[in-house]
């Protein structure tokens, strides 16, 4: 007998604790997030209360050490949680990924004293973070940033503008990369800046084609001062810190992309099973069945790729190449799958009465954030073919 309804994702989780965690996430996502996702995105509602709920459930610090308030989970598990959240609402899944990215520098490069002072509040659900690397004139060219940090004794003064900041104006803390020395990658340092620091302000949020509930804004630093105790890592180590965080963040984007793609496939399959043409369900037509088969295959391949990269990271091995591949493949797959989902629904797919048009608009940004997919191809090619010739 054929099975009806979306088939549950088959997950291979390492422990019973992880299985319970995924079950908790799925229940929370379907009960508290998914029902209002469409309406809240249309209204541009920032879901701060939902982030608080997720924090109370222990989902905001999953890949970090338990001694500092984290969940102590491997990336293999954390990414599958992200996928479930993104399938319910990308604003939530991507927001958790950004918060995790913003916490990365302190968790991995901070001193023991810094971690003990700041991480429990950052990971325990009471705070929400943002990551400040991009600028109006330096997105992918991160080594060319112009926001400057000037030292005077034990205090740093930061001046400049950051761009494309998720949670800009809403975050409780910002991990900020600023130029503290000479030109190039070696002149950059990292700082932990409170969200209410005097001199820090946010511009009006960008007007975007999707993810309207996730504020993206420029941040202006006008004489923002932070003590040297909030500098993360050594002076001039910021670019290395940024790249390490981005490798991990790219896996988060990959998992979010597969979540959106899975949601689109489920919506498309549900529709073609119910909609009848020429006396039979659309799901009986071979052309649509082949399209569904391709969609499902892309999703499974993307999920396998991001999980393989996560296991490489969990083993303590270099995963930069695999992270770039996962981000590239999964986000391209999400764009194709969501486009196909719109096609499956025909004219209805193009209306806001069904969620697939929203999924399609949201999938597009995933090919851009955390390094465009053209940058991912450059990263992959350097690993495979070696660096470009400068001669």
C-alpha positions as CSV (number, residue, x, y, z in Angstrom):
1,X,0.0,0.0,0.0
2,X,1.4,3.4,-0.9
3,X,2.1,5.8,2.0
4,X,0.2,9.2,2.1
5,X,1.5,12.5,3.4
6,X,5.0,13.8,3.5
7,X,7.5,11.1,4.3
8,X,9.5,11.9,7.5
9,X,13.2,12.6,7.1
10,X,15.3,9.6,8.0
11,X,17.9,10.8,10.4
12,X,20.9,9.0,11.7
13,X,21.7,10.5,15.1
14,X,24.6,9.4,17.3
15,X,22.8,9.3,20.7
16,X,19.4,9.0,22.3
17,X,19.9,12.5,23.6
18,X,20.3,13.7,20.1
19,X,17.1,11.9,19.0
20,X,15.2,13.4,21.8
21,X,16.6,16.9,20.9
22,X,15.4,16.5,17.3
23,X,12.0,15.4,18.5
24,X,11.8,18.4,20.8
25,X,12.8,20.7,18.0
26,X,10.4,19.3,15.5
27,X,7.5,19.6,18.0
28,X,8.4,23.2,18.8
29,X,8.8,24.1,15.2
30,X,5.5,22.7,14.1
31,X,3.6,23.9,17.1
32,X,5.1,27.4,17.8
33,X,6.8,28.5,14.6
34,X,5.3,27.1,11.4
35,X,1.6,28.1,11.9
36,X,2.2,31.8,11.9
37,X,5.3,31.9,9.7
38,X,3.7,33.2,6.5
39,X,1.6,35.9,8.2
40,X,4.5,37.1,10.3
41,X,6.8,37.3,7.3
42,X,4.2,39.2,5.3
43,X,3.9,41.6,8.2
44,X,7.7,41.9,8.7
45,X,7.4,40.8,12.3
46,X,10.7,40.2,14.1
47,X,10.2,37.1,16.2
48,X,12.1,38.1,19.3
49,X,9.7,36.2,21.6
50,X,10.3,33.0,19.5
51,X,14.1,33.4,19.9
52,X,13.5,33.7,23.6
53,X,11.4,30.5,23.5
54,X,14.1,28.7,21.5
55,X,16.7,29.9,24.1
56,X,14.6,28.5,27.0
57,X,14.5,25.2,25.1
58,X,18.4,25.2,25.0
59,X,18.7,25.5,21.3
60,X,20.7,28.8,21.0
61,X,24.1,27.4,22.1
62,X,24.0,23.8,21.0
63,X,27.5,23.4,19.5
64,X,29.3,25.1,22.5
65,X,30.6,23.7,25.8
66,X,28.2,22.9,28.5
67,X,30.4,24.5,31.1
68,X,29.6,27.9,29.5
69,X,25.9,27.3,29.1
70,X,26.0,25.5,25.7
71,X,24.5,22.2,24.7
72,X,27.7,20.3,24.1
73,X,26.3,18.8,20.9
74,X,28.4,17.9,17.8
75,X,27.8,19.9,14.6
76,X,26.3,16.8,13.1
77,X,23.4,17.3,15.5
78,X,23.3,21.1,15.7
79,X,22.9,21.4,11.9
80,X,19.9,19.0,11.8
81,X,18.3,21.2,14.4
82,X,18.9,24.2,12.2
83,X,17.3,22.3,9.3
84,X,14.1,21.6,11.2
85,X,13.9,25.3,12.3
86,X,14.5,26.6,8.8
87,X,11.9,24.3,7.4
88,X,9.3,25.9,9.7
89,X,10.6,29.5,9.1
90,X,13.9,30.5,7.6
91,X,14.0,33.7,9.7
92,X,14.3,31.5,12.8
93,X,16.8,29.0,11.4
94,X,19.0,31.6,9.8
95,X,18.7,33.7,13.0
96,X,20.0,30.8,15.1
97,X,22.8,30.3,12.7
98,X,23.8,34.0,12.8
99,X,23.7,33.9,16.6
100,X,26.0,30.8,16.6
101,X,28.3,32.6,14.2
102,X,28.4,35.7,16.4
103,X,29.3,33.5,19.5
104,X,32.1,31.6,17.6
105,X,34.9,34.1,18.0
106,X,34.6,34.3,21.8
107,X,34.0,30.5,22.2
108,X,37.0,29.5,20.2
109,X,39.5,32.4,20.5
110,X,38.5,34.1,23.8
111,X,40.5,33.7,27.0
112,X,39.1,31.5,29.7
113,X,38.2,34.6,31.7
114,X,36.3,36.1,28.8
115,X,34.4,32.9,28.1
116,X,33.4,32.6,31.7
117,X,32.2,36.2,31.9
118,X,30.3,36.5,28.7
119,X,29.4,33.1,27.2
120,X,26.7,31.9,29.7
121,X,24.5,34.9,29.0
122,X,25.2,34.7,25.2
123,X,24.4,31.0,25.0
124,X,21.7,30.7,27.7
125,X,18.9,32.2,25.7
126,X,18.7,35.7,27.3
127,X,20.7,37.4,24.5
128,X,20.8,37.5,20.7
129,X,23.9,38.1,18.7
130,X,25.0,39.5,15.3
131,X,28.2,39.3,13.3
132,X,29.8,42.4,11.8
133,X,32.2,41.7,9.0
134,X,30.8,43.1,5.7
135,X,30.9,46.8,4.9
136,X,29.3,48.9,2.1
137,X,32.5,48.7,0.0
138,X,33.9,45.3,1.2
139,X,31.6,42.3,1.2
140,X,33.4,39.3,-0.1
141,X,36.7,41.3,-0.1
142,X,36.8,41.1,3.7
143,X,40.5,41.9,4.0
144,X,39.7,45.4,2.6
145,X,37.4,46.6,5.4
146,X,37.6,50.2,6.6
147,X,36.0,50.3,10.0
148,X,38.8,51.4,12.3
149,X,39.7,50.6,15.9
150,X,42.2,53.0,17.6
151,X,43.8,52.1,20.9
152,X,44.3,54.5,23.7
153,X,45.7,52.7,26.7
154,X,43.2,50.0,27.7
155,X,40.4,51.4,25.5
156,X,39.6,51.0,21.9
157,X,37.5,53.5,19.9
158,X,35.7,52.1,16.8
159,X,34.5,54.3,13.9
160,X,33.0,53.2,10.6
161,X,30.0,51.5,9.0
162,X,29.1,47.8,8.8
163,X,26.6,46.6,6.2
164,X,24.2,43.7,5.7
165,X,24.0,42.9,9.4
166,X,21.3,40.3,10.3
167,X,19.7,41.4,13.6
168,X,21.2,44.9,13.1
169,X,19.6,47.2,15.6
170,X,18.0,44.3,17.5
171,X,21.0,42.3,18.8
172,X,22.3,42.4,22.3
173,X,25.9,41.9,21.3
174,X,27.9,42.3,18.1
175,X,31.1,40.5,17.1
176,X,32.9,43.2,15.2
177,X,35.9,43.0,12.9
178,X,37.8,46.3,12.6
179,X,41.1,47.5,11.3
180,X,43.4,48.0,14.2
181,X,46.7,48.2,12.3
182,X,48.0,48.4,8.7
183,X,46.5,47.5,5.5
184,X,45.5,43.9,4.5
185,X,44.4,40.9,6.4
186,X,47.0,41.2,9.1
187,X,45.7,44.6,10.4
188,X,42.3,43.4,11.6
189,X,41.2,42.6,15.1
190,X,38.0,41.3,16.7
191,X,35.9,42.9,19.4
192,X,32.8,42.1,21.4
193,X,30.6,45.2,21.4
194,X,27.4,45.5,23.5
195,X,24.3,46.2,21.6
196,X,23.5,49.3,23.7
197,X,27.0,50.9,23.4
198,X,26.9,54.7,23.2
199,X,27.7,55.8,19.6
200,X,26.3,52.6,18.0
201,X,23.2,53.1,15.9
202,X,21.3,51.2,13.1
203,X,20.0,52.5,9.9
204,X,16.6,51.6,8.6
205,X,16.4,47.9,7.6
206,X,17.0,47.0,4.0
207,X,13.8,46.4,1.9
208,X,14.3,42.8,0.8
209,X,12.5,40.4,-1.5
210,X,12.2,37.8,1.2
211,X,12.9,37.2,4.9
212,X,11.1,40.3,5.8
213,X,10.8,39.3,9.4
214,X,14.6,39.2,9.7
215,X,16.0,42.7,9.9
216,X,19.1,43.4,7.8
217,X,20.6,46.8,8.4
218,X,23.7,49.0,8.3
219,X,25.4,49.7,11.7
220,X,27.1,53.0,12.3
221,X,30.0,53.1,14.8
222,X,30.6,56.7,15.9
223,X,33.2,56.8,18.6
224,X,32.1,53.5,20.1
225,X,34.5,52.6,22.9
226,X,35.2,49.2,24.3
227,X,37.8,48.1,26.9
228,X,40.7,46.0,25.7
229,X,39.2,43.2,27.8
230,X,36.6,42.9,25.0
231,X,39.2,42.4,22.3
232,X,39.0,38.8,21.2
233,X,42.2,37.0,20.3
234,X,45.5,38.8,19.6
235,X,45.8,42.1,17.8
236,X,45.9,41.5,14.1
237,X,44.3,38.0,14.5
238,X,40.8,39.1,13.4
239,X,40.9,37.9,9.8
240,X,41.9,34.4,10.9
241,X,39.1,34.5,13.5
242,X,36.6,35.7,10.8
243,X,37.6,32.9,8.3
244,X,37.3,30.2,11.0
245,X,33.8,31.5,11.9
246,X,32.7,31.7,8.3
247,X,33.7,28.0,7.6
248,X,31.4,27.0,10.4
249,X,28.7,29.5,9.4
250,X,28.6,28.1,5.8
251,X,27.5,24.8,7.2
252,X,24.7,26.5,9.0
253,X,23.5,28.1,5.7
254,X,23.7,24.8,4.0
255,X,21.5,23.2,6.6
256,X,19.0,26.0,6.4
257,X,18.9,25.7,2.6
258,X,18.0,22.0,2.9
259,X,15.3,22.9,5.4
260,X,13.7,25.3,3.0
261,X,14.0,22.9,0.1
262,X,12.4,20.1,2.2
263,X,9.5,22.4,3.1
264,X,9.0,23.2,-0.5
265,X,9.0,19.6,-1.6
266,X,6.5,18.7,1.1
267,X,4.2,21.5,0.0
268,X,4.5,20.5,-3.7
269,X,3.9,16.8,-3.1
270,X,0.8,17.5,-0.9
271,X,-0.6,19.7,-3.6
272,X,-0.2,17.3,-6.5
273,X,-1.7,14.5,-4.5
274,X,-4.9,16.5,-3.9
275,X,-5.2,18.5,-7.2
276,X,-7.0,16.6,-9.9
277,X,-6.8,17.2,-13.7
278,X,-8.2,15.0,-16.5
279,X,-9.9,12.8,-13.9
280,X,-6.9,11.9,-11.9
281,X,-4.4,13.4,-9.4
282,X,-1.6,15.5,-10.7
283,X,0.7,13.1,-8.9
284,X,-0.1,10.4,-11.4
285,X,1.5,12.4,-14.3
286,X,5.0,11.1,-15.2
287,X,6.4,14.6,-16.0
288,X,5.6,15.8,-12.5
289,X,6.7,12.5,-10.9
290,X,10.1,12.9,-12.5
291,X,10.4,16.5,-11.3
292,X,9.6,15.4,-7.7
293,X,12.2,12.6,-8.0
294,X,14.8,15.2,-9.0
295,X,13.8,17.5,-6.1
296,X,14.0,14.7,-3.6
297,X,17.4,13.6,-4.9
298,X,18.9,17.1,-4.7
299,X,17.7,17.4,-1.1
300,X,19.1,14.0,0.0
301,X,22.4,14.7,-1.7
302,X,22.7,18.1,-0.1
303,X,21.8,16.7,3.4
304,X,24.5,14.0,3.0
305,X,27.1,16.6,1.9
306,X,26.5,19.0,4.8
307,X,26.5,16.1,7.3
308,X,29.7,14.7,5.9
309,X,31.3,18.1,6.3
310,X,30.0,18.4,9.9
311,X,31.4,15.0,10.8
312,X,34.8,16.1,9.4
313,X,34.6,19.2,11.6
314,X,33.6,17.1,14.6
315,X,36.6,14.9,14.1
316,X,38.8,18.0,14.4
317,X,40.0,17.9,10.8
318,X,40.1,20.7,8.3
319,X,36.7,21.1,6.7
320,X,37.0,24.4,4.8
321,X,36.8,22.7,1.4
322,X,33.8,20.6,2.4
323,X,32.1,23.7,4.0
324,X,32.3,25.6,0.7
325,X,31.1,22.6,-1.2
326,X,28.1,22.1,1.1
327,X,27.2,25.8,1.1
328,X,27.4,25.9,-2.7
329,X,25.5,22.7,-3.5
330,X,22.8,23.0,-0.8
331,X,21.9,26.6,-1.6
332,X,21.9,26.0,-5.4
333,X,19.7,22.9,-4.7
334,X,17.3,25.0,-2.6
335,X,16.9,27.5,-5.4
336,X,16.2,24.8,-7.9
337,X,13.8,22.8,-5.6
338,X,11.8,25.9,-4.6
339,X,11.5,27.0,-8.2
340,X,10.3,23.6,-9.2
341,X,7.8,23.6,-6.3
342,X,6.3,26.8,-7.7
343,X,6.0,25.1,-11.1
344,X,4.3,22.1,-9.5
345,X,1.5,24.3,-8.2
346,X,1.2,26.1,-11.5
347,X,-0.7,29.4,-11.2
348,X,-1.4,28.8,-7.5
349,X,2.4,28.5,-6.9
350,X,2.7,32.1,-8.1
351,X,0.2,33.4,-5.5
352,X,0.7,34.2,-1.9
353,X,-2.1,31.8,-1.0
354,X,0.5,29.0,-0.9
355,X,3.9,29.1,0.8
356,X,6.1,28.0,-2.1
357,X,6.5,31.5,-3.6
358,X,7.9,32.6,-0.2
359,X,10.3,29.6,-0.1
360,X,11.5,30.6,-3.6
361,X,12.1,34.2,-2.6
362,X,13.9,33.1,0.6
363,X,16.1,30.5,-1.1
364,X,17.7,33.2,-3.3
365,X,19.4,35.0,-0.4
366,X,21.1,31.7,0.7
367,X,23.1,31.8,-2.5
368,X,24.4,35.2,-1.4
369,X,25.0,35.3,2.3
370,X,28.2,33.9,4.1
371,X,30.1,34.4,0.8
372,X,28.4,34.3,-2.6
373,X,28.4,31.0,-4.4
374,X,30.9,32.5,-6.8
375,X,33.2,32.9,-3.8
376,X,32.5,29.3,-2.8
377,X,33.7,28.1,-6.2
378,X,36.9,30.1,-5.8
379,X,37.5,28.5,-2.4
380,X,36.9,25.0,-3.8
381,X,39.1,25.6,-6.8
382,X,42.0,26.8,-4.6
383,X,41.7,23.6,-2.6
384,X,41.6,21.4,-5.6
385,X,43.8,23.1,-8.2
386,X,45.9,25.3,-5.9
387,X,46.1,29.1,-5.6
388,X,45.7,31.3,-8.7
389,X,48.9,32.3,-10.5
390,X,49.9,36.0,-9.8
391,X,52.5,36.0,-12.5
